[in-house]
Amino acid sequence: MPIDAVRVISNTASGATGILLAKKLASQGARVTLMLGPVQAGCKNKAVKVINFKFFNQLRSWLKSELRKKHYDIIIHSAAVADYAPGSLGKRRKISSGLKVLSLKLKTTPKLIDSLRRISPRSFLVGFKFEPDLKGVQLIRKARSLIKRAGLDLAVANSSSAKGYVAYLVGKQKHYGPFFSKERMLKNLVRLI
């Protein structure tokens, strides 16, 4: 999210999960559209249509536009979307670097995943719930809460700690896993959907 004409608030997401998933689905014969944020890696698979976005508002606008003009059988929302954005900053100019202290007031952004069922009611919806401090049953509960709130068909509950990556594929009744690598989780996710 931009805080002035040259600075942004960002996160450490690499886009790797979305890219790997897009490639895997395309290799299975699916027609894939990947909305990809400003990450180092790109998706160089000619079978994948890539729509690049830079900021939250672009993703929100393009997501709504794309889903209103086309029907997608499956929507997988794995983007690490900004939960907060700077409040009103007035003119979009560069804030002086000579300030001793800079305070930013942040406001919450809408949860994009919560709008997907309304925009595309017939699509099979998959969301991701990343909780770095949770594991096992707690992680699965968080995913089920997301399923209920956003009207999802399936959620990927994932975590990362010093011990490594762990993920579960969580449905309304059943769950699968744990999977201890993204590749293993993605292989099973593609099999399920």
C-alpha positions as CSV (number, residue, x, y, z in Angstrom):
1,M,0.0,0.0,0.0
2,P,1.4,3.4,-0.9
3,I,2.1,5.8,2.0
4,D,3.4,8.6,-0.3
5,A,4.5,9.0,-3.9
6,V,7.6,6.7,-3.4
7,R,7.1,4.6,-0.3
8,V,5.0,1.6,0.4
9,I,3.9,-0.8,3.1
10,S,4.4,-4.4,2.0
11,N,4.8,-7.9,3.3
12,T,7.2,-10.8,2.8
13,A,5.0,-12.9,0.5
14,S,6.8,-14.2,-2.5
15,G,3.9,-15.3,-4.7
16,A,5.5,-18.8,-4.9
17,T,2.4,-20.7,-3.9
18,G,0.2,-19.0,-6.5
19,I,2.8,-19.5,-9.2
20,L,3.4,-23.2,-8.4
21,L,-0.4,-23.8,-8.2
22,A,-1.0,-22.0,-11.6
23,K,1.7,-24.1,-13.3
24,K,0.4,-27.3,-11.8
25,L,-3.2,-26.6,-12.8
26,A,-2.1,-25.6,-16.3
27,S,-0.1,-28.8,-16.6
28,Q,-3.3,-30.7,-15.8
29,G,-5.1,-29.0,-18.7
30,A,-6.9,-26.2,-16.8
31,R,-7.2,-22.8,-18.3
32,V,-5.6,-20.6,-15.6
33,T,-5.7,-16.9,-14.9
34,L,-3.2,-15.8,-12.3
35,M,-3.4,-12.5,-10.6
36,L,0.1,-11.8,-9.4
37,G,1.4,-9.1,-7.1
38,P,4.7,-7.3,-7.2
39,V,7.0,-10.2,-6.5
40,Q,10.5,-11.1,-7.8
41,A,9.5,-14.3,-9.5
42,G,7.1,-14.3,-12.5
43,C,5.1,-17.0,-14.1
44,K,6.7,-17.8,-17.4
45,N,4.2,-20.5,-18.5
46,K,2.5,-19.6,-21.7
47,A,-0.6,-21.6,-20.7
48,V,-1.2,-19.2,-17.8
49,K,-2.8,-15.8,-18.3
50,V,-1.1,-13.4,-15.9
51,I,-2.7,-10.2,-14.6
52,N,-0.2,-8.2,-12.6
53,F,-1.2,-5.9,-9.8
54,K,0.8,-3.6,-7.5
55,F,-1.6,-2.5,-4.8
56,F,-4.7,-3.7,-2.9
57,N,-7.1,-1.4,-4.8
58,Q,-5.9,-2.7,-8.2
59,L,-6.4,-6.4,-7.1
60,R,-9.8,-5.6,-5.8
61,S,-10.9,-3.8,-9.0
62,W,-9.4,-6.4,-11.4
63,L,-10.8,-9.3,-9.3
64,K,-14.3,-7.9,-9.4
65,S,-14.0,-7.0,-13.1
66,E,-12.7,-10.4,-14.1
67,L,-15.2,-12.4,-12.1
68,R,-18.2,-10.3,-13.4
69,K,-17.3,-10.7,-17.1
70,K,-16.3,-14.4,-17.0
71,H,-17.4,-17.5,-15.1
72,Y,-14.7,-19.4,-13.4
73,D,-15.4,-23.0,-12.3
74,I,-12.8,-22.7,-9.5
75,I,-11.4,-19.6,-7.7
76,I,-8.4,-20.1,-5.5
77,H,-7.5,-17.0,-3.4
78,S,-4.0,-17.5,-2.1
79,A,-2.8,-13.8,-2.2
80,A,-1.4,-12.3,1.0
81,V,-3.6,-9.2,0.7
82,A,-3.0,-6.1,2.8
83,D,-5.2,-6.1,5.9
84,Y,-4.4,-2.4,6.6
85,A,-4.0,0.7,4.5
86,P,-2.8,4.2,5.3
87,G,-5.7,6.5,6.1
88,S,-6.1,9.8,4.3
89,L,-2.7,11.2,3.4
90,G,-3.9,14.2,1.4
91,K,-1.7,14.9,-1.6
92,R,0.3,12.0,-2.8
93,R,3.7,13.6,-2.5
94,K,6.9,12.4,-1.0
95,I,7.0,12.8,2.7
96,S,10.1,14.5,3.9
97,S,12.9,12.2,5.1
98,G,14.0,14.9,7.6
99,L,11.2,14.1,10.1
100,K,12.3,12.8,13.4
101,V,9.1,10.7,13.9
102,L,6.5,9.7,11.3
103,S,3.2,8.4,12.5
104,L,0.8,6.6,10.2
105,K,-2.8,6.0,10.9
106,L,-3.9,2.7,9.4
107,K,-7.4,1.6,8.6
108,T,-8.7,-1.9,7.8
109,T,-9.2,-2.9,4.2
110,P,-12.2,-5.0,3.1
111,K,-11.6,-8.8,3.1
112,L,-11.6,-9.7,-0.6
113,I,-12.2,-13.3,0.1
114,D,-15.5,-12.4,1.8
115,S,-16.8,-10.9,-1.5
116,L,-16.0,-13.8,-3.8
117,R,-19.2,-16.0,-3.1
118,R,-21.4,-12.9,-3.8
119,I,-19.6,-12.0,-7.0
120,S,-19.3,-15.6,-8.3
121,P,-21.9,-17.7,-6.6
122,R,-21.5,-20.9,-8.6
123,S,-17.7,-21.1,-8.4
124,F,-15.9,-23.7,-6.2
125,L,-14.1,-21.4,-3.8
126,V,-10.7,-22.1,-2.1
127,G,-9.1,-19.8,0.4
128,F,-5.9,-19.8,2.3
129,K,-5.5,-19.2,6.0
130,F,-2.0,-18.5,7.1
131,E,-1.4,-18.5,10.8
132,P,2.3,-18.7,11.7
133,D,1.8,-19.2,15.4
134,L,-0.8,-22.0,15.2
135,K,-0.7,-25.7,14.5
136,G,-2.8,-28.8,14.4
137,V,-6.4,-28.4,15.7
138,Q,-6.1,-24.7,16.3
139,L,-5.1,-24.2,12.6
140,I,-7.9,-26.3,11.4
141,R,-10.4,-24.4,13.5
142,K,-9.3,-21.1,12.0
143,A,-9.7,-22.5,8.5
144,R,-13.2,-23.8,9.3
145,S,-14.1,-20.3,10.7
146,L,-12.9,-18.8,7.4
147,I,-14.9,-21.4,5.4
148,K,-18.1,-20.4,7.3
149,R,-17.5,-16.6,7.1
150,A,-16.6,-16.5,3.4
151,G,-18.8,-19.3,2.1
152,L,-15.8,-21.3,0.9
153,D,-15.8,-24.9,-0.3
154,L,-12.3,-25.6,0.9
155,A,-9.5,-23.9,2.8
156,V,-5.8,-24.4,3.0
157,A,-4.7,-23.9,6.6
158,N,-0.9,-23.3,6.6
159,S,1.7,-22.3,9.1
160,S,5.5,-21.9,9.1
161,S,7.8,-22.0,12.0
162,A,11.4,-22.9,12.9
163,K,10.4,-26.5,12.4
164,G,9.2,-25.8,8.8
165,Y,6.1,-25.6,6.7
166,V,2.9,-27.4,7.6
167,A,-0.5,-27.3,5.9
168,Y,-3.9,-29.0,6.0
169,L,-6.7,-29.1,3.4
170,V,-9.8,-28.3,5.3
171,G,-13.4,-28.9,4.1
172,K,-16.7,-28.3,6.0
173,Q,-16.6,-31.8,7.5
174,K,-13.2,-33.4,6.7
175,H,-9.6,-32.4,6.6
176,Y,-6.5,-33.8,5.0
177,G,-2.9,-33.6,6.1
178,P,-0.7,-32.6,7.6
179,F,1.5,-31.8,4.5
180,F,5.1,-30.7,5.3
181,S,5.9,-29.1,1.9
182,K,4.1,-26.7,-0.4
183,E,4.6,-29.1,-3.3
184,R,2.9,-32.0,-1.4
185,M,0.0,-29.7,-0.3
186,L,-0.4,-28.5,-3.8
187,K,-0.4,-32.0,-5.3
188,N,-3.2,-33.0,-2.9
189,L,-5.1,-29.7,-3.4
190,V,-5.2,-30.2,-7.2
191,R,-6.3,-33.8,-6.6
192,L,-9.2,-32.7,-4.4
193,I,-10.5,-29.9,-6.7
